[in-house]
Amino acid sequence: MEKALPGLTVRLYLAPSTGEIQYLSIKRRVLLGTVAETTSIPGEIKMENGEIFQIPPSAQVKKDGGSSRYDQIKQGDSISAVLLPDTGKLIGVVAYSSVLYGGAIGITKKDKTFYLLDDSGDYQSLYLSPEATFYRWGVKATSNTVSSGNLVKVTTSPDGSEVWRVDIAEDFNAQEIVAGYDSVKGIITTKEGNEYSLTRRTSLYKNGYPVQLEDILPGEKIGLRYTLTPLSAGKVLVSVNVNSAEMAPLLLASVIPLQGQLMVTGTTDPGTVLELWRKGKTGQLVPVNEMGQFNIYLPKESDGETFTLVAVNRSTGGIWGIELSSANFAGLSVQESAGDQNAQSLTGQVDEKITRAESAVMLARLLNWAGGDQLPLPFTDAVEIPETARPAVAEARARGIFMGYPDGSFQPGRYLNHAETAVVLASVLHTLGREIAAELPL
């Protein structure tokens, strides 16, 4: 009887002779989803699909297994609730603050451990409580129904250490052609006449790089992985993969660790959309000037953090990306100038003369270049460049730092003289968005 909440429509079946209730059926409309935000109106919540609902103060609310109140529902909570017809009000609210999504790896019953590859790409090893329940399509099941690769929703204790419930979803795959999309409603339509819903957990990739919905063009062939829901959401996308054969835009970039922050700098084709992707976060648009140059500053979250910079031509669909790291390298550092918070001074420990090839490698290490393996190296003496230095030399050339001599040679073993060092320094500062106004002492 605990499911017979006030306000619900019920049907009673009575015994003809006594009038006693023999059977009671309850018609319920259930809301399932994640809270996107709580509004300024007390008890009002906005779900990730944009719909807004009201939790009355008198509503029965449970959170993380205990009794709670409507004002304890927070952004990011996963909730199930009964929706009163034609009111937009919720009753019988059950909320959980820690929920993981991803692919099941397996269960070891001996040590009661559930293994998961979550949708952020992290491996999770979680204690499986003896009271943990399993559901498949909303029907109670057992742990034996979990197979490696199953899409799962894992509800855990608030600290994320103990599994309380596992919901197993069926997933399907399809290859279709994009007809269009609605970024407001979060829907992709295909030329095959199908509609697919996106959630904030849907992964979008093009040529293996993370992208935004606007980077997927009508007419492109997409690989879809989706689940079916019994509710109005229909086909819900887990991931979308696009392969584009269009010419990739130019993208050269560096990440320079500073005190407490990172500077990401580089060049791409003018008019290209540039996105920065950090693990577990949505893509951030990077401003690019009319010359294709960009400089942004980011808070430094951890040493050795890696992230992806993606350049997309939204007219042709061409795309290119590089992975960057904030790792510092021994003997080389980047420090902020004490007199100018926006100026950077590059410092390295150099006790002897260096060759042109060595200087290119030093710059690549200092500026954290991603590597120029895919860049051309058209110097006439390219075979004389040490193999380990070729990616750095190729990128230095692409950045306009080393252009070679009039005869087309690079001369990798030649030592830099004072004049060449000044030119290299000026070129490096130019790539960082800084210009030298005064004549350098040679």
Secondary structure, DSSP 8 states (H G I E B T S, - for coil): -TT--TT-EEEEEE-TTT--EEEEEEE-EEEEEEEEEE-SSTTEEEETTS-EEE--TTS-EEETTEE--GGG--TT-EEEEEE-TTT-BEEEEEEES-EEEEEEEEEETTTTEEEEEETTS-EEEEEEEEEEEEEETTEEE-GGG--TT-EEEEEE-TTS-EEEEEEEE-EEEEEEEEEEEETTTTEEEETTS-EEE--TT-EEEETTEE--GGGS-TT-EEEEEEEE-SSTT-EEEEEEEE---S----EEEEEEEETTEEEEEEEE-TT-EEEEEETTS--EEE---TTSEEEEEEE--STT-EEEEEEE-TTT--EEEEEEE---BTTEEEEEETTEEEEEEEEE---S--BHHHHHHHHHHHTT----TTS----TTGGGS-GGGHHHHHHHHHTTS----TTS---TTSB--HHHHHHHHHHHHHHTT----S----
